Amino acid sequence: MAQGTARQGKTVRSRAGRGRSGASDLVPSRRQYLDLKAQHPHAILLYRMGDFYEAFDDDARVVARDARITLTSRSFGRNGRVPMAGIPYHALNHYLARLLAHGHTIAIAEQVSEPGRGLVERAITRVLSPGTVGEAALLPEGENRYLASICPFGDRIGLAWADVSTGEFAVTELSGPRARDQLAEELARLNPAECLVPDDGRADDVEVAHRTRMEHWRFEPERARAELTRHLGVRSLVPFGCEDLPAATAAAGAILAYLERTNPALLPLLTGLRTESIDGWVGLDAATRRNLELTRSLRTGGTRGSLLGMLDETRTAMGARTLRRLVGQPLRDLSELQRRQAVVAGLVARPTLRAAITSSLGGVGDLERLVGRVTQGLGTARDFVTLGGALRAISPILASLRVSGDPALAAFADEIDPCTDVLTLVEAAVEDDPEDGARIRAGFSPELDAAREGAMSTRRWLAGLERRERERTGIKSLKVGYNKVFGYYIEVTRPNLARVPGDYVRKQTVATGERYVTAALKEAEARILAADEEIAALERAALARLTRDVTAATGRLLTAANRLALLDALLSLAVVADRGGWTRPVLEDSATLEIIGGRHPVVEASLEGEAFIANDCRLGGEAPRVLVVTGPNMGGKSTYLRQVALIVLLAQIGSFVPAERARIGLVDRIFTRVGAQDDLAGGSSTFMVEMLETATILRQATERSLVILDEVGRGTGTQDGLAIAQAVLEDLHDRVRARTLFATHYLELTALAERLADVANVHLAALETDERVIFLYAVRPGPADRAYGIQVARLAGLPPWVADRAASVLRGLTEMRSAPPPAPAERELSAPRVAEDGAPYQLTLDGFTPAPSEAERLARALDSLDLTALTPREALDWLFEQQARLRGGNPRH
Ligand SMILES: Nc1ncnc2c1ncn2[C@@H]1O[C@H](COP(=O)(O)OP(=O)(O)OP(=O)(O)O)[C@@H](O)[C@H]1O
């Protein structure tokens, strides 16, 4: 809370001790209220009333709904009663956090005092919007809170994001036919708390929560560029990598303009700008993030049960945020991944070193946000003491890394600036006094030392007063006390009242006696009050000086904090790898995938004592690119599919993997279509969502992608579903050529492996005994023989008479089919796809468009014909056939 801190040249004063009942003189007139409201018309105005913050009228209704507070009413100036929602002063942060989570902007009005003028009119002292909250108390610990900005500009889209609590400020520019999809992926990753968009409608079709419209001219590239260069103190943006990226520049400039307007104290935190290339990351769309439960479990809705939940052994909140970033942003850059792997490997091999670093990291704490607080001018003496402790903890970490003898660890240490100069500064300025707690150290400010000495001598005088007055009056029970109403007093009990000297002035009668003051006591009290005020002012000045000096190093401090946060995250990966017996995967630039003895990291951790059955997976290279996975319900198909995706993802964040060994050709994107998920609110049925996700995969996947499809086609009728599943599988095999795992209950699809060169079957093994099924969870070559649906239904507790009836229905159905299950519909691999109306189609980057003309097709076919391999007869046949196709099927016409 800003109480007592200098802000915008004014000092905020609370009327401590005044309850709601005493606040009636503070009630604004409607006019005063509306004047303040007009300054930030889109914000909820919270009005300080003694020990409460109150919202009125429509604001009150919104607060009551979203902060979950009971609505009452209040007399409002002379305008009768209005709805009112009151937030207790001590619980303000709690309720502000709720309001911000709903995307509201909040303006807080308090009484302010100005030097020499005492308390003056109320003013807005803070404006908080979801993306501009820099105050650690209002932020989720292990998560970043991003203010994003989107600027479509011609065929490009600029995206910028800033976390004003950690100083992260980055941009990227997206272009080409996939720009919109990439934007959606990035927004899914960032999950911005607030998103700035131009008010001219350019970004209206972008789906993002909590959008804030800004004047479109603020997104004008030249203006934004000027804003950026001024802020960063540079002439060109070349060093930041975005000189030639007008859309990115525009988006970043808009962020600066917005902060300037809403919360300029945050601007100094943004000391640099990083230009990111989206091509460096593995593409993960929102569905895949959700399906793989990367940061949120589908079952619990929280981190527990997610990949992040099982990986997170970080010691600091900044480490936890970094780990979340790594999990959400796997890389494609082989050399960077190998650097990370080397650090993890060094840490896996050295448990003692890990323990030492972990304990030192505890001392570093959340350095990122601490630097954030200090840079915003919110740093108290306690914060600086903590900062000193954090900086002191860095050097031992670097020393441990260097003496480890591991070159990767030593190199990592060399990249971290211990900021010893800042530590020296802070140590000279603050101390943790055993009695007074955190305070400015003696010697930092001579004026402060003198004021403290003055106050101390008066306090010493007061401390001796009781003894002196007892001696003077002979009243042994005389006491010197203090209360808030009268200040210092001398109390004499009833039996001794006759001995009270003449210079005592009676102030108050209490049950046991009388309370007095003397002229000397009043004077001492005045001296103490004045000295306390002076001390407070001098301390503020000293803190301001220290803040200025430390803030000059904000950029270096934040860089060091970022590296330490990364170390914490990599350490966490090492701890988990060591505990789980994970191994270092071989990474390579190929389209191969080979996992031997792979396990699902989260399911394995949840099995508690039961053994997880490890399985292999070979895709691409010498092995088939597509695996059709069959097996009984509950047999472990989904687990197997997800485990392969998670192992690849772990490898591409630089982690070890839960496998005996793995060789992973880096993937450019991971796609999943798993389980039933409907979006009724968005107007899409389960089947519609399934098809939307499948269409996205077919449109976007490449030869380097990993595709995980679980029961595609399940959401519709059996025949339609089977047909769709087969067509999707064929397209993935023939055209997309991505490494694909395809789990299905349609046993008919297993016949595809006989016709398609790069498709193979595997199944999850199960045993059947007495109508019961035992799951072996082992992946074996070849197709499953049946679905075991009825046995699983029995296991689930379906009433026996229903299960028996189902078994007899099944027998009947099987007998009806004299022939084996129908083979999948035949088709010619070379035949062009034909839509229902007969028009041929092909897939381009823009979706399905008409195929090339017959002449083009003929030219290509001729081009690819190897004439030396044909007999004259075959060549003649070929010519007849082509002519027939041109003439519509009549060769000798
Ligand atoms: N390899 C394994 N080792 C041990 N237990 C496993 C293994 N794989 C799966 N399981 C257990 O079996 C349960 C069911 O697995 P899963 O959901 O993958 O089956 P499924 O074949 O996809 O089922 P359905 O077809 O009904 O969707 C898991 O929750 C897990 O507890």
Ligand as a Chemical Component Dictionary entry (heavy atoms), coordinates in Angstrom:
data_LIG
# 
_chem_comp.id                   LIG 
_chem_comp.type                 NON-POLYMER 
_chem_comp.pdbx_formal_charge   0 
_chem_comp.three_letter_code    LIG 
# 
loop_
_chem_comp_atom.comp_id 
_chem_comp_atom.atom_id 
_chem_comp_atom.alt_atom_id 
_chem_comp_atom.type_symbol 
_chem_comp_atom.charge 
_chem_comp_atom.model_Cartn_x 
_chem_comp_atom.model_Cartn_y 
_chem_comp_atom.model_Cartn_z 
_chem_comp_atom.pdbx_ordinal 
LIG N1  N1  N 0 2.380   -47.891 -19.298 1  
LIG C1  C1  C 0 1.583   -47.918 -18.223 2  
LIG N2  N2  N 0 1.989   -48.457 -17.058 3  
LIG C2  C2  C 0 1.160   -48.478 -15.993 4  
LIG N3  N3  N 0 -0.085  -47.978 -15.984 5  
LIG C3  C3  C 0 -0.550  -47.427 -17.110 6  
LIG C4  C4  C 0 0.259   -47.366 -18.282 7  
LIG N4  N4  N 0 -0.452  -46.764 -19.256 8  
LIG C5  C5  C 0 -1.645  -46.472 -18.722 9  
LIG N5  N5  N 0 -1.721  -46.864 -17.436 10 
LIG C6  C6  C 0 -2.890  -46.716 -16.537 11 
LIG O1  O1  O 0 -4.058  -46.991 -17.278 12 
LIG C7  C7  C 0 -4.975  -45.924 -17.231 13 
LIG C8  C8  C 0 -5.729  -45.795 -18.536 14 
LIG O2  O2  O 0 -4.857  -45.456 -19.567 15 
LIG P1  P1  P 0 -5.324  -44.641 -20.843 16 
LIG O3  O3  O 0 -6.275  -43.569 -20.484 17 
LIG O4  O4  O 0 -4.084  -44.273 -21.551 18 
LIG O5  O5  O 0 -6.096  -45.773 -21.647 19 
LIG P2  P2  P 0 -6.774  -45.694 -23.086 20 
LIG O6  O6  O 0 -6.364  -46.923 -23.812 21 
LIG O7  O7  O 0 -6.483  -44.414 -23.755 22 
LIG O8  O8  O 0 -8.283  -45.805 -22.702 23 
LIG P3  P3  P 0 -9.585  -45.354 -23.573 24 
LIG O9  O9  O 0 -9.479  -46.036 -24.882 25 
LIG O10 O10 O 0 -10.729 -45.855 -22.768 26 
LIG O11 O11 O 0 -9.538  -43.856 -23.694 27 
LIG C9  C9  C 0 -4.077  -44.715 -16.901 28 
LIG O12 O12 O 0 -4.792  -43.750 -16.201 29 
LIG C10 C10 C 0 -2.990  -45.314 -16.049 30 
LIG O13 O13 O 0 -3.365  -45.325 -14.691 31 
# 
loop_
_chem_comp_bond.comp_id 
_chem_comp_bond.atom_id_1 
_chem_comp_bond.atom_id_2 
_chem_comp_bond.value_order 
_chem_comp_bond.pdbx_ordinal 
LIG N1  C1  SING 1  
LIG C1  N2  SING 2  
LIG C1  C4  DOUB 3  
LIG N2  C2  DOUB 4  
LIG C2  N3  SING 5  
LIG N3  C3  DOUB 6  
LIG C3  C4  SING 7  
LIG C3  N5  SING 8  
LIG C4  N4  SING 9  
LIG N4  C5  DOUB 10 
LIG C5  N5  SING 11 
LIG N5  C6  SING 12 
LIG C6  O1  SING 13 
LIG C6  C10 SING 14 
LIG O1  C7  SING 15 
LIG C7  C8  SING 16 
LIG C7  C9  SING 17 
LIG C8  O2  SING 18 
LIG O2  P1  SING 19 
LIG P1  O3  DOUB 20 
LIG P1  O4  SING 21 
LIG P1  O5  SING 22 
LIG O5  P2  SING 23 
LIG P2  O6  DOUB 24 
LIG P2  O7  SING 25 
LIG P2  O8  SING 26 
LIG O8  P3  SING 27 
LIG P3  O9  DOUB 28 
LIG P3  O10 SING 29 
LIG P3  O11 SING 30 
LIG C9  O12 SING 31 
LIG C9  C10 SING 32 
LIG C10 O13 SING 33 
# 
